[in-house]
Amino acid sequence: MNLLPPLLTPRHQLTLALHESQTKAEVYDLAVVGGGATGLGVALDAASRGLRVVLVEADDFAKGTSSRSTKLVHGGVRYLAQGNISLVREALHERITLLRNAPHIAQPLAFVVPAYKWWEAAFYGIGLKMYDALAGAAGLGPTTFLSRSETQSALPSVQLQGLRGGVQYWDGQFNDAQLAVALARTAAREGALLLNYMKASRLLFTQGKVSGVACDDVLTGKAYAIHARCVVNATGVWVDALRAQDGQHQHIVAPSQGVHIVVEAHFLPGSTALMIPKTSDGRVLFAVPWLGKVILGTTDTPRDDLSTEPLAFEEEVDFILREAARYLRVAPQRSDVKSIWVGLRPLVKPPDDEGENTKGLSREHTVLVSRSGLVTVTGGKWITYRAMAEDVLQKCADSGLLPQRQGLTDHLPLVGAETSSIAMQPLSAPQGLHSYGSEQTWVQQLPGHNVFLTGGLSEAMVRFAARYEYAVHVEDVLARRSRLLFLDAALAMQLAESVGRLLREETGLDPDVNGFLKLAAQYQL
Ligand SMILES: Cc1cc2nc3c(=O)[nH]c(=O)nc-3n(C[C@H](O)[C@H](O)[C@H](O)COP(=O)(O)OP(=O)(O)OC[C@H]3O[C@@H](n4cnc5c(N)ncnc54)[C@H](O)[C@@H]3O)c2cc1C
C-alpha cells in the first residue's frame, strides 16, 4: 500500500481557510461543535461521505472527557447483565472494527477476574462465555477458567490469601487521546477543516432555523462566522449551553465524575488487566497495564459543576487505594501515585417533550433534532463513536438537513494504520516510535529523531506534533500527543521548558509553559 505523507496543520493556514470561506460566503454542509470522540467521529463520517465539513473545538482535541477514559475497548459485559443484547452486539461490532482500523492505537487485552469465593469463577465464567458466544467470529479469544497457580502467573502481584482461581476473558484497550487526534487527521485527509482553540460562541439563525455558528479564535480573539446547512452540537457534558441558545432550557446531561490514579508497573507486572466485578460498594474497578504504568479506576460521583479540569475528592482516592489493597499483595500508597486525572461522564436524562425527536433516548447515546434544526448528540461510550456518528448522519438525513448517503467508515483505516506490516508492541509497553504505526518513517525524517527528552519522547516527536498533529501548547504535547502528564506528572513538568522551546521554534506561537506547569501540579497528589 502506498504510504501517504502526513498533512501539515499550520495554524495560520487553518484560520485562513476559515476566513476565506467566510469572505466567499460559502455554506458548509455540516458544522460540528466539539472535538472529542463524538464530534470527531461525526466529522470523519460526514467527510468520508463527500460532505463539506468544518469542526471547531474550543480547547485542544480530546481536552474534555475523551482523554480521561479508562481506555478500555469493551463490548459491554454490563449491558449483557442488563439483558440488552442489541447494545452488546453493537459494541462488539465496534470493538472489532476499531481494532482493525487502528491496530497501532487499539489492541486486544486479557482480563482476569480473581475468584476468592467458591461460586465466583463459575458465576462470572458463565456470563463471560455468553459474551464470547455473542461475539462469535468477532471474538478476541475464548474465556477460560484458571487454576490458582494460573491466576497467579497471569497476575503475579495478585493477593494470594484465599485465592481459589480465576476467569480470563478478552476485551481491548486503546490510547484515547491518540485515537482522537487520528480521527481529526483522518477527517482532514477526507477533506474536512478542523480547528482546535476555536470556540463556538453563538448559534446563527436564519428565519428561525439554525444556519451556522459564530466562533472566536481562543489564541487571537479574532471572530469568524461559519454558515452551514446543518450544525451538530457534540460538546459532551457541555451540550446544554448550546441547547439553551436554541431555546432548550431543560438540561439533558447529568454529569458524573470518574477518577483514575496511575502507579508504577511493578504493582501489576505483565500485560494482563485485573477486573474486580464488585467492589465493597458494588462497583466495577480495573487495574490496567497501560503505556508502561498501571491505571487504577474508576469512581462514579455525581457533579453539578462542569469544570474542564475537575478535581478528585479525597474519598475517591481513598476508595481506589483501599480496593486495590484488597486485591494486590503490595498495596500502592498515596506517595506511589504518579498521576491522577478525572473525567466527566455525559450521562443523559430524558427531557420532557419539547417537540424534539426523542426516539434515540432508549439507547446509551442520545441524538436530538430541535425544531430549529440544531442536532445534539451526547452520551454513549468512546468506542461506539463510529456507530454514534452513523446514527447522527442518519437522523440528519431523516430530518432533511443533509443528503442521504452511505456511511463508509466501517473499513476506513485511520492515519497510521496504512499498512498491514506495522511493527507492533502491546499498549502495556511504554510509548515510543512504534506508537506511530505506519507513520514512523515520517517521524524519523524530522530533526532530533535521535535526541530524546525522555524515554519514548524525542525532539522529532514534538516537532511532528506541531507540524502534523495540531499541537500548539506544551499541554497538547505532554498530555495528549505523548501521554506523559497522565503517566508521570512530575516528569512531565521537568520537560515543559524543552517542549516549549521546540514548539515555539516550530509554530512561532506562545506554547504556554507556565499554564502547563500550573495544571500539571494538579495531576499530583
Ligand atoms: C471516568 C470515565 C471512564 C470512561 N471509560 C471509558 C472506557 O474505558 N471506554 C469507553 O469506550 N468509554 C469510556 N468512557 C466514556 C467516554 O470517555 C465518553 O463517552 C466520550 O469521551 C465522550 O466524548 P464526547 O466527544 O461526547 O465529549 P468530550 O470528549 O468531552 O468532548 C466535547 C468537546 O466539546 C468541546 N466544547 C465544549 N464547548 C464548546 C464550544 N462552545 N465550542 C467548541 N467546542 C466546545 C470541549 O472542549 C470538548 O473537547 C469513560 C468516561 C469517563 C468519564
The ligand as a Tripos MOL2 file, in Angstrom:
@<TRIPOS>MOLECULE
LIG
   53    58     1     0     0
SMALL
NO_CHARGES

@<TRIPOS>ATOM
      1 C1        -14.1490    8.0860   34.0620 C.3       1 LIG1
      2 C2        -14.5850    7.6840   32.6890 C.ar      1 LIG1
      3 C3        -14.1510    6.4660   32.1600 C.ar      1 LIG1
      4 C4        -14.5580    6.0820   30.8750 C.ar      1 LIG1
      5 N1        -14.0530    4.9320   30.3510 N.ar      1 LIG1
      6 C5        -14.3950    4.5650   29.1120 C.ar      1 LIG1
      7 C6        -13.8050    3.4110   28.5150 C.ar      1 LIG1
      8 O1        -12.9690    2.7370   29.1190 O.2       1 LIG1
      9 N2        -14.1840    3.0770   27.2550 N.ar      1 LIG1
     10 C7        -15.1000    3.8150   26.5510 C.ar      1 LIG1
     11 O2        -15.4180    3.4480   25.4260 O.2       1 LIG1
     12 N3        -15.6520    4.9420   27.0760 N.ar      1 LIG1
     13 C8        -15.3100    5.3400   28.3230 C.ar      1 LIG1
     14 N4        -15.8240    6.4910   28.8530 N.ar      1 LIG1
     15 C9        -16.7830    7.2840   28.0720 C.3       1 LIG1
     16 C10       -16.0860    8.2000   27.0510 C.3       1 LIG1
     17 O3        -14.8830    8.7220   27.5400 O.3       1 LIG1
     18 C11       -17.0280    9.3300   26.6620 C.3       1 LIG1
     19 O4        -18.2620    8.7700   26.2730 O.3       1 LIG1
     20 C12       -16.5120   10.1640   25.4810 C.3       1 LIG1
     21 O5        -15.1670   10.5400   25.6830 O.3       1 LIG1
     22 C13       -17.3770   11.4010   25.3050 C.3       1 LIG1
     23 O6        -16.8730   12.1190   24.2150 O.3       1 LIG1
     24 P1        -17.5350   13.4810   23.7440 P.3       1 LIG1
     25 O7        -16.8860   13.8600   22.4720 O.co2     1 LIG1
     26 O8        -19.0150   13.3300   23.7160 O.co2     1 LIG1
     27 O9        -17.2140   14.5140   24.8990 O.3       1 LIG1
     28 P2        -15.8600   15.3130   25.1560 P.3       1 LIG1
     29 O10       -14.6750   14.4640   24.9530 O.co2     1 LIG1
     30 O11       -15.9720   15.9790   26.4760 O.co2     1 LIG1
     31 O12       -15.8230   16.3880   24.0030 O.3       1 LIG1
     32 C14       -16.6100   17.5520   23.9950 C.3       1 LIG1
     33 C15       -15.7300   18.6750   23.4970 C.3       1 LIG1
     34 O13       -16.5240   19.8120   23.2400 O.3       1 LIG1
     35 C16       -15.7080   20.9430   23.4630 C.3       1 LIG1
     36 N5        -16.5550   22.1300   23.6090 N.ar      1 LIG1
     37 C17       -17.3900   22.4440   24.6350 C.ar      1 LIG1
     38 N6        -17.9970   23.6150   24.3830 N.ar      1 LIG1
     39 C18       -17.5490   24.0520   23.1800 C.ar      1 LIG1
     40 C19       -17.8000   25.2040   22.3820 C.ar      1 LIG1
     41 N7        -18.6540   26.1640   22.7700 N.pl3     1 LIG1
     42 N8        -17.1560   25.3430   21.1930 N.ar      1 LIG1
     43 C20       -16.2970   24.3820   20.7730 C.ar      1 LIG1
     44 N9        -16.0120   23.2820   21.4960 N.ar      1 LIG1
     45 C21       -16.6360   23.1110   22.6830 C.ar      1 LIG1
     46 C22       -14.9470   20.5780   24.7240 C.3       1 LIG1
     47 O14       -13.7720   21.3460   24.8710 O.3       1 LIG1
     48 C23       -14.6660   19.1000   24.4980 C.3       1 LIG1
     49 O15       -13.3880   18.8570   23.9430 O.3       1 LIG1
     50 C24       -15.4170    6.9090   30.1280 C.ar      1 LIG1
     51 C25       -15.8410    8.1370   30.6540 C.ar      1 LIG1
     52 C26       -15.4070    8.5240   31.9140 C.ar      1 LIG1
     53 C27       -15.8230    9.8420   32.4610 C.3       1 LIG1
@<TRIPOS>BOND
     1     1     2 1
     2     2     3 ar
     3     2    52 ar
     4     3     4 ar
     5     4     5 ar
     6     4    50 ar
     7     5     6 ar
     8     6     7 ar
     9     6    13 1
    10     7     8 2
    11     7     9 ar
    12     9    10 ar
    13    10    11 2
    14    10    12 ar
    15    12    13 ar
    16    13    14 ar
    17    14    15 1
    18    14    50 ar
    19    15    16 1
    20    16    17 1
    21    16    18 1
    22    18    19 1
    23    18    20 1
    24    20    21 1
    25    20    22 1
    26    22    23 1
    27    23    24 1
    28    24    25 2
    29    24    26 1
    30    24    27 1
    31    27    28 1
    32    28    29 2
    33    28    30 1
    34    28    31 1
    35    31    32 1
    36    32    33 1
    37    33    34 1
    38    33    48 1
    39    34    35 1
    40    35    36 1
    41    35    46 1
    42    36    37 ar
    43    36    45 ar
    44    37    38 ar
    45    38    39 ar
    46    39    40 ar
    47    39    45 ar
    48    40    41 1
    49    40    42 ar
    50    42    43 ar
    51    43    44 ar
    52    44    45 ar
    53    46    47 1
    54    46    48 1
    55    48    49 1
    56    50    51 ar
    57    51    52 ar
    58    52    53 1
@<TRIPOS>SUBSTRUCTURE
     1 LIG1         1 GROUP 0 **** ****
